[in-house]
Amino acid sequence: MVYALILAAFSTIFTSELLGDASLYTISSLATRFRAGPVLCGVVAAFMGKALGAVALGRALDSLPVPIVAGASATAFLGTAAVIWRRPATGARSAEPLSSDWGRAVPVSFAAVFFSEWADAGQVATVALVARYRAPFWIWCGATLALTAKAILALTVGVGLRRYAPTHVVRYVAFALCLAMGILSLMAGPLKPS
């Protein structure tokens, strides 16, 4: 029963998170600036916290006021865009990220993911699974594993971009994506299921 709950949570949340999720772009962008290790540590910690928040808050998570959710998402995206823009890229292509500073990469990665996209499809699915099966710990485990798998996929894309695309182009694209997502978050807020 435990394995079935973890598998149900993993497959439901992984699938919902891959469909149009902006944190894939955020994580890929972070991987073009920092080493994969600290980015993964920061992102996994953020996803663990977000999954725990979904489990702990249950249905209340979906009823947070749209302006608060939109403001937090916009702040995270715009802050990530500022970090990307702040430090100019050097070199045409780089097999290594521009920064290996764990003390900077982990908190930036954590904040970029933790403070964005609250009440997204994955969290709503987590809330629904907890309400349905009443096994919060096992649903949290499955959700965290799904989000970690998504992070690894996004890091792989980001590292690939870092190796094959000119660094300055990747930097401008990452900045533009984060800026656009921040503006969209401010304008529209998150989409809530009806």
C-alpha positions in Angstrom: 0.0 0.0 0.0 2.8 2.4 0.9 4.6 1.9 -2.5 1.3 2.3 -4.3 0.7 5.6 -2.6 4.3 6.9 -3.4 3.9 5.7 -7.0 0.5 7.4 -7.3 1.8 10.6 -5.9 5.0 10.5 -8.0 3.2 9.8 -11.3 0.4 12.3 -10.7 2.6 15.1 -9.6 5.4 14.5 -12.1 3.0 14.5 -15.0 1.2 17.7 -13.8 4.5 19.5 -13.1 5.8 18.8 -16.6 2.9 20.3 -18.4 3.6 24.1 -18.7 5.5 24.5 -15.5 7.7 27.6 -15.3 10.1 26.2 -12.7 11.6 24.0 -15.4 12.8 27.2 -17.1 13.9 28.7 -13.8 16.0 25.6 -12.9 17.4 25.3 -16.4 18.4 29.0 -16.2 20.0 28.6 -12.8 22.1 25.7 -14.3 23.5 28.1 -16.8 24.9 30.3 -14.0 25.9 27.9 -11.2 27.2 24.4 -10.8 24.5 21.7 -10.9 25.2 20.4 -7.3 24.3 23.6 -5.4 21.4 24.3 -7.7 20.0 20.8 -7.1 20.5 21.2 -3.3 18.7 24.5 -3.2 15.9 23.3 -5.5 15.3 20.0 -3.7 15.1 21.8 -0.4 12.6 24.3 -1.9 10.5 21.4 -3.4 10.5 19.6 -0.1 9.2 22.7 1.6 6.6 23.3 -1.0 5.4 19.7 -0.9 5.3 19.9 2.9 3.3 23.2 2.6 0.8 21.5 0.3 0.4 18.6 2.7 0.2 20.7 5.8 -2.1 23.4 4.5 -4.4 21.0 2.6 -7.2 22.7 0.9 -6.4 26.1 2.4 -3.4 26.3 0.0 -5.7 26.6 -3.0 -7.7 29.4 -1.4 -4.9 31.8 -0.8 -5.7 35.2 -2.3 -4.6 35.5 -5.9 -2.7 38.8 -5.4 -0.5 37.2 -2.7 0.3 34.1 -4.9 0.9 36.3 -7.9 3.1 38.8 -6.0 5.2 36.0 -4.5 5.7 34.3 -8.0 6.4 37.7 -9.6 9.0 38.6 -7.0 10.8 35.2 -7.4 10.9 35.4 -11.2 12.0 39.1 -11.2 14.6 38.4 -8.5 16.0 35.5 -10.6 16.1 37.8 -13.7 18.0 40.4 -11.6 20.5 37.8 -10.5 21.0 36.6 -14.1 21.4 40.1 -15.4 23.6 41.4 -12.6 26.7 39.5 -13.6 27.8 39.7 -17.2 28.8 36.4 -18.9 32.3 35.9 -20.2 33.5 33.6 -22.9 31.8 32.1 -25.9 30.9 28.7 -24.5 31.6 27.2 -21.1 31.6 23.6 -20.0 31.6 24.9 -16.5 29.1 27.3 -14.9 30.1 30.8 -14.3 29.8 30.5 -10.5 30.8 27.7 -8.2 29.9 29.6 -5.0 27.7 27.3 -2.9 26.9 30.0 -0.5 25.3 32.0 -3.2 24.0 29.3 -5.6 22.0 27.3 -2.9 20.0 30.3 -1.5 19.4 31.8 -5.0 18.2 28.4 -6.3 16.0 27.8 -3.2 14.4 31.3 -3.3 13.8 31.1 -7.1 11.8 27.9 -6.7 10.3 28.2 -3.2 8.8 31.6 -3.6 7.2 31.0 -7.0 4.2 29.2 -8.3 2.4 28.4 -5.2 -0.9 26.6 -5.7 0.2 25.2 -9.1 -1.0 22.0 -10.5 1.5 19.8 -8.6 0.5 21.3 -5.3 -3.2 21.1 -6.0 -2.6 17.4 -6.9 -0.7 16.9 -3.7 -3.6 18.4 -1.7 -6.1 16.2 -3.5 -4.0 13.1 -2.9 -3.6 13.8 0.8 -7.4 14.5 1.1 -8.2 11.3 -0.7 -5.7 8.8 0.9 -5.1 10.5 4.2 -1.4 9.4 4.1 0.4 12.8 4.2 3.9 11.4 4.8 3.8 9.0 1.9 2.2 11.5 -0.4 4.9 14.0 0.6 7.6 11.4 -0.2 6.1 10.8 -3.7 5.6 14.5 -4.4 9.2 15.3 -3.3 10.6 12.5 -5.5 8.5 13.7 -8.5 9.7 17.3 -8.0 13.3 16.1 -7.7 13.0 14.1 -10.9 11.7 17.3 -12.6 14.6 19.3 -11.2 17.2 16.8 -12.5 15.5 16.9 -16.0 15.7 20.7 -16.0 19.3 20.7 -14.8 20.2 18.4 -17.6 18.7 20.8 -20.1 20.5 23.8 -18.5 23.8 22.0 -18.4 23.4 21.1 -22.1 22.6 24.7 -23.0 25.7 25.8 -21.1 27.9 23.4 -23.1 26.5 24.2 -26.6 25.1 27.7 -26.7 27.1 30.9 -26.4 27.0 32.0 -22.7 25.8 35.5 -23.5 22.9 34.2 -25.6 21.8 31.8 -22.8 22.1 34.6 -20.3 19.8 36.9 -22.4 17.3 34.2 -23.0 17.2 33.1 -19.3 16.8 36.8 -18.3 14.0 37.3 -20.8 12.2 34.2 -19.7 12.3 35.1 -16.0 11.3 38.7 -16.7 8.4 37.5 -18.9 7.2 35.0 -16.3 7.5 37.7 -13.6 5.4 40.1 -15.6 2.9 37.5 -16.5 2.6 36.5 -12.8 1.9 40.2 -11.9 -0.7 40.6 -14.7 -2.6 37.4 -14.6 -1.9 35.6 -11.3 -1.9 31.8 -11.2 -4.6 29.8 -12.9 -6.9 28.1 -10.4 -8.8 25.0 -11.3 -12.6 25.4 -11.1 
